[in-house]
Amino acid sequence: MKLVVVYILCIVTCFSCNKRAKVLPVKVEVPFIWEAANLYFLLTDRFNNGDQANDINFNRTKETAVLRGFKGGDLKGITQKINEGYFTKLGVNAIWMTPIVEQIHGGMDEGTGVTYGFHGYWTKDWTALDPNFGTKEDLKILVETAHKNGIRIVLDAVINHTGPVTQKDAVWPNEWVRETPTCQFKDYDTNVNCALVTNLPDIKTESQQNIEIPSFLAEKWKNEGRLEQEISELEAFFKKTGYPKAPRFYIMKWLADYILDFGIDGYRCDTVKHTEPYVWKEFKEVCNTAFDTWKTNNPEKVLDDNSFYLVGEVYHYNASKEVSYNYGDKKVNYYNYGFNSLINFDLKNDKTSSYESLFSKYSNLLNNEYKGVGLLNYMTSHDDAHPFDKPREKPFETANRLLLCPGTAQIYYGDESARNLIVEGTIGDATLRSFMNWEQIETDSKTQEILVHWQKLGQFRKNHPAIGAGNHQMISAHPYIFQRTFSATNFKDKVIVALDVAKGKKIIQVGTLFPKETRLVDAYSGVETTVLNKMISITTPFNMVLLEEKK
């Protein structure tokens, strides 16, 4: 973590002489704040292949449609990039990866070719990792490595549905799932009490019925030599919690085990609006209990006092409209059901708003309606067909709008390197899910220039919670200059940012934020300057200035 210096006035008493008070520097760590985090979102299978020996499993060898099969990315590959410092250089302090649990063994033939569960959302067994992604030892090493580098790990929780039925994968029992009707998305009922799409069995999350695990799962565990252990753990969980042996509580127990066993820091919850709201409140309680237990059992590994992080995907949630999600016949405020944050589908739609209009809007939202909770903003995602810049013609503006906007920033893998989002032959969201463009990063100078810009903004944002969680105030419209300030217990932060200023020598208004003669550093160029009369003069080859106080 970057260290900032604050000054504490210490009075030294001397009986033999009068000594003046001494100012002693005390180093204070920049606090990690989820509301201001840089959250890097990646498809586990598409990021980096760290172990080619696990690329094929369960005889998933049929020819697939374009970008619809496993490509080799795995947990070891992510750990490798953490160790190489890739995320640290980018200013990333949290990583969210797509589900890593065991996927259906078969594939779906959708007319254009076979699709396998490379994306992780087609669960077969919540208690096991898919060998294409790696082992539980690989996950243990990844989490520990991330934590040592100040990076939190967010996994993806799917409670709404199982994987599709294939020749290799049986449907779950009727007590567990419904297959009809298919959701029509017209109102609350046709979003919740239905199957999301055809052949994606919907977990009966409303059920209070005591049921047993599916026979195919018991047989699988028996063959793997862990049936007795799994049953014993389930019995202990239900006895301790008093929950009925209903489908949702089985899944919650299985997902909580990744907190207890590995100390993950959060879950991104999939298809939130297609499950009863109270389910998520129950899930948060289960997660909190597991996280508290892990902290008690591993005091030397605890990073901070933050609670377990839960962010929800309420598809099409628009923070600009209202805090609650409106189904038409019913409104639900999901922040009342355990969520620290919701994914905001609206930021990427602000394609023509000025920087000031955008930044002031989100500062006002987060300091009023959303006070005390978070918004996860993005410009590109894995299943949004309308990203901010699909042709990758504006990678610098994309970075500015995302990383300088108040709220949590979700960097989608390859945003920082202009990874191609238009792939010939793909259908639907597959075009958004190509393999990470590592070779382009290594060899292409334009890509390297884009990456450096993202790195500078990402590190500045990471070092200054004021950017994501502070108060925004414009200093000048032309050129555009603004300040952000943030204050928490024993920590204060203030910065000034100038965008679209002249290259070379420039005069930047700093208002009254920094007193005269304060020494400042432009984090973008590394050039130092001194505050004169509410302004600074600085010469850099860039059209952006990121001002912080020199420590």
TIMIVO-655214 format. One record per residue (C-alpha): x, y, z; residue in one letter; residue number from 1. Coordinates in pm, whole numbers, plus 32768, in hexadecimal, padded with zeros to 4 digits. Example, Ala and Ser with C-alpha at 12.3 -4.5 7.8 and 13.67 -1.06 7.14 Angstrom:
! TIMIVO-655214
{node {84CE,7E3E,830C},"a",1}
{node {8557,7F96,82CA},"s",2}
//
This chain:
! TIMIVO-655214
{node {8000,8000,8000},"m",1}
{node {8075,8162,7FC4},"k",2}
{node {80CF,821C,8103},"l",3}
{node {8064,837F,8143},"v",4}
{node {80EF,845E,8252},"v",5}
{node {801F,8519,834E},"v",6}
{node {80B0,85F9,845A},"y",7}
{node {8061,85D2,85C9},"i",8}
{node {80BA,86E7,86BB},"l",9}
{node {8183,8659,87DA},"c",10}
{node {81CC,873A,8907},"i",11}
{node {8320,86F2,89A4},"v",12}
{node {8348,8774,8B09},"t",13}
{node {84A5,87CC,8B83},"c",14}
{node {84E3,8851,8CE1},"f",15}
{node {8639,88E1,8C8C},"s",16}
{node {85CF,89A3,8B59},"c",17}
{node {84A5,8A13,8A91},"n",18}
{node {848B,8940,895A},"k",19}
{node {839A,8981,883E},"r",20}
{node {82A2,8879,87D9},"a",21}
{node {832C,877F,86DB},"k",22}
{node {826F,8705,85AD},"v",23}
{node {82B0,8593,8579},"l",24}
{node {824D,84DB,843B},"p",25}
{node {8171,83A8,846D},"v",26}
{node {8135,82B9,834E},"k",27}
{node {7FCB,825D,8310},"v",28}
{node {7F5A,8152,821A},"e",29}
{node {7E60,81AF,8111},"v",30}
{node {7D25,80F7,817E},"p",31}
{node {7C80,7FFC,8097},"f",32}
{node {7B1D,806D,8050},"i",33}
{node {7A36,7F96,7F7C},"w",34}
{node {7977,80CB,7F0A},"e",35}
{node {7AB8,814C,7E68},"a",36}
{node {7B58,8004,7DFD},"a",37}
{node {7BF2,7FAB,7CAE},"n",38}
{node {7B46,7E5D,7C6A},"l",39}
{node {7BD5,7D98,7B46},"y",40}
{node {7AD8,7CAA,7AAC},"f",41}
{node {7B57,7B85,79DF},"l",42}
{node {7AD5,7A45,7945},"l",43}
{node {7BA6,793C,79F0},"t",44}
{node {7BC0,7870,78AF},"d",45}
{node {7C23,7997,77D6},"r",46}
{node {7D2C,7A53,789D},"f",47}
{node {7E71,798E,78B3},"n",48}
{node {7ECD,7820,7887},"n",49}
{node {7FB5,77C2,79A4},"g",50}
{node {7F93,7648,7982},"d",51}
{node {7F60,75AC,782C},"q",52}
{node {7F3E,7453,78CB},"a",53}
{node {7DDA,74A5,793F},"n",54}
{node {7D56,752F,77F5},"d",55}
{node {7C79,7401,77A2},"i",56}
{node {7B9D,7347,789C},"n",57}
{node {7A66,726B,7894},"f",58}
{node {7AA4,7229,7722},"n",59}
{node {7A2F,7386,76C3},"r",60}
{node {7AC5,7361,756B},"t",61}
{node {79AB,73A6,7476},"k",62}
{node {79D9,74BE,737C},"e",63}
{node {7938,75F6,7406},"t",64}
{node {78A4,7731,7377},"a",65}
{node {7993,785A,736D},"v",66}
{node {7A0A,78B2,74CD},"l",67}
{node {7914,77BB,756A},"r",68}
{node {7A0E,76BF,75F3},"g",69}
{node {7B19,76B4,76FF},"f",70}
{node {7C56,7771,769F},"k",71}
{node {7D3D,7716,77C1},"g",72}
{node {7D31,7838,78B4},"g",73}
{node {7D50,77CA,7A1F},"d",74}
{node {7D99,7829,7B87},"l",75}
{node {7F0C,77F1,7B5F},"k",76}
{node {7F09,78E9,7A41},"g",77}
{node {7E6B,79F5,7B1D},"i",78}
{node {7F64,79B2,7C34},"t",79}
{node {807E,79CE,7B39},"q",80}
{node {800C,7B2A,7AD4},"k",81}
{node {7FE9,7B93,7C40},"i",82}
{node {8150,7B26,7C7F},"n",83}
{node {81C6,7BDE,7B48},"e",84}
{node {812E,7D1E,7BD3},"g",85}
{node {8037,7D4C,7AB6},"y",86}
{node {7F15,7DA5,7B9B},"f",87}
{node {7FE9,7E79,7C84},"t",88}
{node {8069,7F4C,7B61},"k",89}
{node {7F00,7F7C,7AF4},"l",90}
{node {7E99,7FF1,7C4F},"g",91}
{node {7DAE,7EC9,7C7B},"v",92}
{node {7D59,7E7B,7DE6},"n",93}
{node {7C42,7D7B,7DAD},"a",94}
{node {7C0A,7C68,7CAC},"i",95}
{node {7AB9,7BD2,7C52},"w",96}
{node {7AC4,7A94,7B84},"m",97}
{node {79AC,79CF,7AE3},"t",98}
{node {7934,7895,7B9D},"p",99}
{node {7A3D,7789,7BCB},"i",100}
{node {795F,766D,7C49},"v",101}
{node {793B,752B,7B82},"e",102}
{node {7876,755F,7A42},"q",103}
{node {7797,746F,7983},"i",104}
{node {7865,7368,78D0},"h",105}
{node {77A5,7373,778B},"g",106}
{node {7767,748E,7699},"g",107}
{node {7639,753F,760D},"m",108}
{node {7605,7526,7497},"d",109}
{node {7557,7669,743F},"e",110}
{node {7550,763C,72C7},"g",111}
{node {768E,76FF,7281},"t",112}
{node {7770,7609,7335},"g",113}
{node {77A9,7583,7491},"v",114}
{node {77C9,7668,75C0},"t",115}
{node {787B,75F1,76FB},"y",116}
{node {7865,7692,7852},"g",117}
{node {79AE,774F,782F},"f",118}
{node {7909,7884,78C9},"h",119}
{node {78C0,77D4,7A12},"g",120}
{node {774A,7816,7A2C},"y",121}
{node {76DA,76B0,79E1},"w",122}
{node {770F,7606,7B30},"t",123}
{node {7717,748E,7B5D},"k",124}
{node {77B3,747F,7CBA},"d",125}
{node {77D8,75AF,7D9E},"w",126}
{node {78C3,74F1,7E86},"t",127}
{node {79D5,74AF,7D84},"a",128}
{node {7AAE,7585,7CA5},"l",129}
{node {7AA5,753F,7B33},"d",130}
{node {7BF6,74A2,7ADD},"p",131}
{node {7C0C,7584,79AC},"n",132}
{node {7C33,76A5,7AA2},"f",133}
{node {7D14,75EF,7B97},"g",134}
{node {7D16,7551,7CEE},"t",135}
{node {7CBA,75CA,7E48},"k",136}
{node {7E2E,75DF,7E92},"e",137}
{node {7E4B,76CA,7D66},"d",138}
{node {7D33,77A0,7DFA},"l",139}
{node {7DDC,77A4,7F4F},"k",140}
{node {7F20,781F,7EB5},"i",141}
{node {7E69,7922,7DE2},"l",142}
{node {7DB1,79BB,7F0A},"v",143}
{node {7EE8,79C0,7FE4},"e",144}
{node {7FB7,7A59,7ECE},"t",145}
{node {7EAF,7B60,7E88},"a",146}
{node {7E92,7BBE,7FF6},"h",147}
{node {800B,7BE2,8018},"k",148}
{node {7FF7,7CDC,7EFC},"n",149}
{node {7ED6,7DA0,7F93},"g",150}
{node {7DD7,7D0F,7EA3},"i",151}
{node {7C82,7C8B,7F12},"r",152}
{node {7BDD,7B63,7E64},"i",153}
{node {7A6E,7B61,7DFE},"v",154}
{node {79D7,7A1D,7D7C},"l",155}
{node {7891,79FD,7CBB},"d",156}
{node {775F,7963,7D66},"a",157}
{node {764F,78BC,7C99},"v",158}
{node {7520,7859,7D6B},"i",159}
{node {7411,788B,7C66},"n",160}
{node {7450,7761,7B81},"h",161}
{node {7511,7625,7B35},"t",162}
{node {75BA,75D3,79ED},"g",163}
{node {74F3,755F,78BD},"p",164}
{node {748A,73F6,788A},"v",165}
{node {7565,733A,7790},"t",166}
{node {75A6,71D0,7732},"q",167}
{node {76B0,71CE,7841},"k",168}
{node {75FA,72A2,7943},"d",169}
{node {74AD,7240,79DE},"a",170}
{node {73A3,7333,7A4B},"v",171}
{node {7397,7371,7BC2},"w",172}
{node {726A,72D9,7C7A},"p",173}
{node {7118,7388,7C75},"n",174}
{node {713F,73E3,7DE3},"e",175}
{node {726F,74B1,7D80},"w",176}
{node {7217,7559,7C37},"v",177}
{node {7107,75CD,7B49},"r",178}
{node {7132,75CC,79D0},"e",179}
{node {6FF7,768A,7976},"t",180}
{node {6F6E,778A,793D},"p",181}
{node {707D,7850,788B},"t",182}
{node {70A0,79B2,7914},"c",183}
{node {6FE7,7AC1,7852},"q",184}
{node {707F,7BEB,7911},"f",185}
{node {6F36,7CAB,791C},"k",186}
{node {6F12,7CD5,7A95},"d",187}
{node {6F94,7C4C,7BDE},"y",188}
{node {6EF4,7AF4,7BBA},"d",189}
{node {6F6C,7ABB,7A55},"t",190}
{node {70CE,7B12,7AC1},"n",191}
{node {70DD,7A3B,7BFA},"v",192}
{node {6FF3,790F,7BEB},"n",193}
{node {7076,7886,7AA4},"c",194}
{node {71A4,77F9,79EF},"a",195}
{node {728A,7906,796B},"l",196}
{node {72A9,7867,7812},"v",197}
{node {724D,7719,7778},"t",198}
{node {7319,75F6,7805},"n",199}
{node {73AE,76B9,7925},"l",200}
{node {7302,7613,7A4E},"p",201}
{node {729B,7712,7B53},"d",202}
{node {72EA,76C6,7CC0},"i",203}
{node {71AF,76CA,7D97},"k",204}
{node {723B,77D4,7E7B},"t",205}
{node {70E1,7810,7F11},"e",206}
{node {70CC,76AD,7F96},"s",207}
{node {70C7,7665,810C},"q",208}
{node {70AF,74EC,80D3},"q",209}
{node {71B1,7404,816F},"n",210}
{node {7250,7342,8053},"i",211}
{node {7381,7267,801A},"e",212}
{node {74A2,72A1,7F2F},"i",213}
{node {746F,721B,7DCD},"p",214}
{node {74CC,70AE,7D9E},"s",215}
{node {75BE,7102,7C84},"f",216}
{node {7679,71EE,7D6E},"l",217}
{node {768A,70E8,7E82},"a",218}
{node {7710,6FEB,7D87},"e",219}
{node {7810,70E5,7D09},"k",220}
{node {788C,7132,7E6A},"w",221}
{node {7899,6FBE,7EB8},"k",222}
{node {7971,6F7C,7D88},"n",223}
{node {7A53,7099,7DF1},"e",224}
{node {7A72,700D,7F52},"g",225}
{node {79D2,7132,8008},"r",226}
{node {7863,70DA,8033},"l",227}
{node {7873,70A8,81AC},"e",228}
{node {7935,71E9,81E0},"q",229}
{node {7845,72BB,8111},"e",230}
{node {7711,7228,81BB},"i",231}
{node {77AB,725A,8312},"s",232}
{node {77F7,73C7,82C7},"e",233}
{node {7696,7401,8247},"l",234}
{node {75FE,7366,8381},"e",235}
{node {76D7,7445,845B},"a",236}
{node {7677,757B,8392},"f",237}
{node {7500,753C,83A8},"f",238}
{node {7513,74E2,8517},"k",239}
{node {75D5,761E,856B},"k",240}
{node {7502,770D,849A},"t",241}
{node {73AB,7674,84C5},"g",242}
{node {7363,76AD,8353},"y",243}
{node {7284,75B3,82A1},"p",244}
{node {7335,74CB,81AD},"k",245}
{node {72AB,7598,808E},"a",246}
{node {7364,75C7,7F42},"p",247}
{node {73DE,772A,7F7C},"r",248}
{node {747B,76D8,80CD},"f",249}
{node {7540,75B5,803E},"y",250}
{node {75D1,76A0,7F3A},"i",251}
{node {7617,77B0,803A},"m",252}
{node {76D5,76B6,8110},"k",253}
{node {77A4,7646,7FE6},"w",254}
{node {77F6,77AC,7F82},"l",255}
{node {784A,780F,80E8},"a",256}
{node {7950,76FB,80F2},"d",257}
{node {7A29,77C7,8004},"y",258}
{node {7A29,78DA,810A},"i",259}
{node {7A75,77ED,822A},"l",260}
{node {7B80,772B,816F},"d",261}
{node {7C30,783C,80A9},"f",262}
{node {7BD4,798D,813D},"g",263}
{node {7B42,7A27,8002},"i",264}
{node {7ACE,7B8C,8037},"d",265}
{node {7987,7BA2,7F79},"g",266}
{node {7888,7B15,7E87},"y",267}
{node {77F4,7BA9,7D4F},"r",268}
{node {7693,7B1B,7D44},"c",269}
{node {760D,7AAD,7BF4},"d",270}
{node {74A7,7AE1,7B73},"t",271}
{node {7436,7B8E,7CB3},"v",272}
{node {72E2,7C05,7C39},"k",273}
{node {727C,7AA4,7BD5},"h",274}
{node {7285,7A2D,7D3D},"t",275}
{node {71B1,7A98,7E67},"e",276}
{node {7255,7BC8,7F0F},"p",277}
{node {7258,7B27,8068},"y",278}
{node {733D,7A16,7FE2},"v",279}
{node {7459,7B11,7FC7},"w",280}
{node {7429,7B8C,812A},"k",281}
{node {7442,7A24,81A0},"e",282}
{node {7574,79F0,80C8},"f",283}
{node {761C,7B27,8159},"k",284}
{node {75E1,7AA4,82B9},"e",285}
{node {767C,7954,825F},"v",286}
{node {77A5,7A05,81BC},"c",287}
{node {77D8,7AEE,82E4},"n",288}
{node {77DE,79CB,83D6},"t",289}
{node {78DB,7912,82FE},"a",290}
{node {79B5,7A49,82D4},"f",291}
{node {79B4,7A90,844A},"d",292}
{node {7A12,7927,848E},"t",293}
{node {7B2E,7934,8392},"w",294}
{node {7BB2,7A74,842F},"k",295}
{node {7BA5,79D9,858A},"t",296}
{node {7C5C,78A2,8511},"n",297}
{node {7D5D,7966,8445},"n",298}
{node {7DAB,7AA9,8502},"p",299}
{node {7F01,7ACA,8460},"e",300}
{node {7E62,7ACD,8304},"k",301}
{node {7D56,7BD5,8344},"v",302}
{node {7D89,7D01,825F},"l",303}
{node {7CA0,7E01,82FE},"d",304}
{node {7B57,7E39,83B1},"d",305}
{node {7A7F,7E35,8278},"n",306}
{node {7952,7D50,8280},"s",307}
{node {7911,7C4C,8175},"f",308}
{node {78CA,7CF4,8028},"y",309}
{node {778E,7CA0,7F65},"l",310}
{node {774C,7D44,7E15},"v",311}
{node {7616,7CF0,7D4C},"g",312}
{node {75CE,7CCF,7BDB},"e",313}
{node {746D,7D56,7BB6},"v",314}
{node {746B,7D55,7A3D},"y",315}
{node {7422,7EAE,79A6},"h",316}
{node {7437,7F55,7AFD},"y",317}
{node {7453,80C9,7AB7},"n",318}
{node {74D7,8198,7BD7},"a",319}
{node {745C,82DA,7B36},"s",320}
{node {72EE,827C,7B55},"k",321}
{node {72BF,8219,7CC1},"e",322}
{node {7360,8145,7DCF},"v",323}
{node {7254,8037,7DB7},"s",324}
{node {722E,7F55,7C8B},"y",325}
{node {70D9,7F7E,7BE9},"n",326}
{node {7038,7E3D,7B65},"y",327}
{node {6F08,7F00,7AF0},"g",328}
{node {6E1A,7E71,7BF2},"d",329}
{node {6F14,7E6F,7D11},"k",330}
{node {704A,7F2B,7D83},"k",331}
{node {7168,7E88,7E42},"v",332}
{node {7285,7F3C,7EF0},"n",333}
{node {7391,7E2F,7EE4},"y",334}
{node {7474,7EF3,7FCD},"y",335}
{node {737E,7E8E,80DD},"n",336}
{node {73C5,7D20,8093},"y",337}
{node {7538,7D07,80E5},"g",338}
{node {75E5,7DAB,7FBE},"f",339}
{node {7707,7E9A,7FF2},"n",340}
{node {76F5,7EFE,7E86},"s",341}
{node {763A,7EC6,7D41},"l",342}
{node {76C2,7EBF,7BDF},"i",343}
{node {7663,8004,7B34},"n",344}
{node {7600,7FC4,79CA},"f",345}
{node {75DF,8137,7980},"d",346}
{node {773C,81CF,7981},"l",347}
{node {779D,8141,782E},"k",348}
{node {7665,81E1,7798},"n",349}
{node {76E7,8340,77E2},"d",350}
{node {779D,834D,7695},"k",351}
{node {7778,84C3,7657},"t",352}
{node {7763,855A,77B4},"s",353}
{node {787B,8646,7811},"s",354}
{node {7971,85D7,7919},"y",355}
{node {78E0,86D2,7A0E},"e",356}
{node {777B,8663,79CE},"s",357}
{node {77E1,84F8,7A05},"l",358}
{node {78BB,8529,7B38},"f",359}
{node {77D6,861C,7BED},"s",360}
{node {76AD,8538,7BA9},"k",361}
{node {774F,840A,7C50},"y",362}
{node {77E4,84D5,7D6A},"s",363}
{node {7688,8559,7DBA},"n",364}
{node {75EE,83FE,7DA5},"l",365}
{node {76F3,835B,7E85},"l",366}
{node {76EB,8472,7F86},"n",367}
{node {756F,847B,7F96},"n",368}
{node {748B,835D,7F25},"e",369}
{node {75A5,825D,7F34},"y",370}
{node {7651,82DF,806D},"k",371}
{node {76EB,81BA,8127},"g",372}
{node {76D3,80C1,8007},"v",373}
{node {7783,8095,7EBB},"g",374}
{node {7757,808F,7D43},"l",375}
{node {782E,7FB3,7C66},"l",376}
{node {7863,8070,7B20},"n",377}
{node {78DD,7FD7,79DB},"y",378}
{node {7915,802E,786E},"m",379}
{node {792F,7ECB,77E8},"t",380}
{node {78A9,7D7F,7868},"s",381}
{node {7891,7C11,780A},"h",382}
{node {7721,7C11,77AB},"d",383}
{node {76CC,7D78,7754},"d",384}
{node {76B3,7D90,75DA},"a",385}
{node {76CB,7F0C,75E4},"h",386}
{node {7810,7F72,768F},"p",387}
{node {7886,80D9,7694},"f",388}
{node {7984,80A8,757E},"d",389}
{node {795A,7F5D,74C8},"k",390}
{node {7A43,7FBC,73A5},"p",391}
{node {7B50,8021,74A4},"r",392}
{node {7B74,8177,7403},"e",393}
{node {7B76,8239,754D},"k",394}
{node {7C4C,8174,7648},"p",395}
{node {7CD7,82AF,76EE},"f",396}
{node {7B81,834E,771E},"e",397}
{node {7AFB,8200,779C},"t",398}
{node {7C07,81FF,78A9},"a",399}
{node {7BC3,8369,7909},"n",400}
{node {7A4D,8337,792B},"r",401}
{node {7A67,81F3,79EE},"l",402}
{node {7B94,8229,7ACF},"l",403}
{node {7B4F,8394,7B27},"l",404}
{node {79DC,8360,7B65},"c",405}
{node {7961,8349,7CCD},"p",406}
{node {7904,81E5,7D2D},"g",407}
{node {79AC,8092,7D13},"t",408}
{node {7A53,805B,7BC1},"a",409}
{node {7A2E,7F0C,7B10},"q",410}
{node {7B44,7EE1,7A11},"i",411}
{node {7AE0,7DCC,7921},"y",412}
{node {7C0E,7D01,78BA},"y",413}
{node {7CA4,7D9D,7783},"g",414}
{node {7C07,7EF4,77B4},"d",415}
{node {7D65,7F65,7810},"e",416}
{node {7DFC,7ED0,76D3},"s",417}
{node {7CE2,7F10,75D8},"a",418}
{node {7CA3,7D9A,75B0},"r",419}
{node {7BD2,7D60,7479},"n",420}
{node {7A5B,7D4E,74BB},"l",421}
{node {79F5,7D09,7355},"i",422}
{node {7A59,7BA6,72F7},"v",423}
{node {79F0,7B18,71A8},"e",424}
{node {790B,79EA,71B5},"g",425}
{node {7892,7A1E,7319},"t",426}
{node {7726,7A23,737E},"i",427}
{node {76A0,7AEE,74A3},"g",428}
{node {7779,7B2E,75D2},"d",429}
{node {7890,7A48,7556},"a",430}
{node {792B,7B71,74A1},"t",431}
{node {7968,7C17,75F2},"l",432}
{node {7A24,7AE9,7678},"r",433}
{node {7B5E,7ABD,75A9},"s",434}
{node {7CA5,7A54,764D},"f",435}
{node {7D71,7B68,76F1},"m",436}
{node {7E54,7C13,75F2},"n",437}
{node {7FA3,7BD7,769C},"w",438}
{node {8068,7BCA,7557},"e",439}
{node {7FDC,7D19,74ED},"q",440}
{node {8043,7DAC,763D},"i",441}
{node {81A4,7D28,760C},"e",442}
{node {81D9,7D97,74A5},"t",443}
{node {80F2,7EB7,7445},"d",444}
{node {8163,8017,74A6},"s",445}
{node {8005,80AE,748F},"k",446}
{node {7F7D,7FA2,757B},"t",447}
{node {809C,7FE8,766A},"q",448}
{node {804A,815C,7666},"e",449}
{node {7EDE,810F,76B9},"i",450}
{node {7F46,8025,77D3},"l",451}
{node {802D,8129,786D},"v",452}
{node {7F0F,8225,7874},"h",453}
{node {7E2F,812B,792A},"w",454}
{node {7F4B,80D7,7A1A},"q",455}
{node {7F87,8240,7A79},"k",456}
{node {7E18,8286,7AB6},"l",457}
{node {7DE7,813B,7B69},"g",458}
{node {7F08,8175,7C58},"q",459}
{node {7E9A,82DA,7C9D},"f",460}
{node {7D3A,8261,7CE9},"r",461}
{node {7DBB,8148,7DC8},"k",462}
{node {7E99,8237,7E8B},"n",463}
{node {7D82,8336,7EB8},"h",464}
{node {7C2E,82C0,7F39},"p",465}
{node {7BB9,8425,7EFD},"a",466}
{node {7B95,83CE,7D8C},"i",467}
{node {7A96,82B9,7DBE},"g",468}
{node {79FF,830A,7F11},"a",469}
{node {7A37,847D,7F41},"g",470}
{node {797F,85C1,7F00},"n",471}
{node {79A0,8656,7DA5},"h",472}
{node {79B8,87CA,7D5E},"q",473}
{node {7A06,8879,7C17},"m",474}
{node {7B15,8986,7C2C},"i",475}
{node {7B18,89F6,7AC2},"s",476}
{node {7A43,89A6,7991},"a",477}
{node {7B41,8A18,788B},"h",478}
{node {7C33,8972,78AD},"p",479}
{node {7B7C,8865,796D},"y",480}
{node {7C09,8845,7ACD},"i",481}
{node {7B69,87A1,7BFC},"f",482}
{node {7BBE,8741,7D60},"q",483}
{node {7B5E,8612,7E30},"r",484}
{node {7B6F,85FE,7FAA},"t",485}
{node {7B3C,84DB,8095},"f",486}
{node {7B47,84B9,820C},"s",487}
{node {7B34,838A,82F1},"a",488}
{node {7BB1,8339,844D},"t",489}
{node {7D22,8399,845E},"n",490}
{node {7D33,83C6,82E5},"f",491}
{node {7CFE,84ED,81FC},"k",492}
{node {7D35,84FA,8089},"d",493}
{node {7D24,8610,7F87},"k",494}
{node {7D85,8622,7E19},"v",495}
{node {7D5A,8700,7CE8},"i",496}
{node {7D2E,8682,7B83},"v",497}
{node {7D49,8749,7A40},"a",498}
{node {7CCD,86B0,78F9},"l",499}
{node {7CFF,871C,7791},"d",500}
{node {7DFD,8827,77EB},"v",501}
{node {7F12,889D,7706},"a",502}
{node {8049,87CD,76D4},"k",503}
{node {8187,887B,7741},"g",504}
{node {8174,899D,7835},"k",505}
{node {8023,89D2,78DC},"k",506}
{node {7F89,8A97,79F8},"i",507}
{node {7EA1,89CB,7AD7},"i",508}
{node {7DAD,8A6B,7BCA},"q",509}
{node {7DAF,89B9,7D1B},"v",510}
{node {7CBE,8A99,7DD9},"g",511}
{node {7CE5,8A8B,7F52},"t",512}
{node {7D15,8914,7F73},"l",513}
{node {7E8F,892C,7F99},"f",514}
{node {7F2B,8A55,8052},"p",515}
{node {8034,8B31,7FB6},"k",516}
{node {818E,8A92,7FA1},"e",517}
{node {8103,8931,7FBB},"t",518}
{node {81DF,8844,7EF6},"r",519}
{node {8113,8775,7DFD},"l",520}
{node {8163,8656,7D12},"v",521}
{node {80B9,8608,7BC9},"d",522}
{node {8087,8490,7BE9},"a",523}
{node {8059,8474,7A71},"y",524}
{node {81AC,8503,7A10},"s",525}
{node {826F,84FA,7B55},"g",526}
{node {82B8,8670,7B39},"v",527}
{node {82BA,873B,7C7D},"e",528}
{node {8238,889B,7CAD},"t",529}
{node {81E2,8995,7DBD},"t",530}
{node {8098,8A45,7E01},"v",531}
{node {80B6,8BB9,7DBE},"l",532}
{node {7F7F,8C91,7DE3},"n",533}
{node {7E65,8B8E,7DC0},"k",534}
{node {7F12,8AFF,7C8C},"m",535}
{node {803A,8A39,7C16},"i",536}
{node {8112,8A4E,7AE1},"s",537}
{node {8186,8902,7A55},"i",538}
{node {8224,8886,7915},"t",539}
{node {81DA,8723,78A0},"t",540}
{node {81B1,867A,774D},"p",541}
{node {8052,8606,77A8},"f",542}
{node {7EF5,869D,779A},"n",543}
{node {7E99,8619,78F2},"m",544}
{node {7F0F,8673,7A51},"v",545}
{node {7ED4,85A5,7B8D},"l",546}
{node {7F3C,8677,7CB7},"l",547}
{node {7F8A,85E8,7E0C},"e",548}
{node {8048,8676,7F32},"e",549}
{node {81B7,8615,7F3D},"k",550}
{node {8206,8542,806E},"k",551}
//
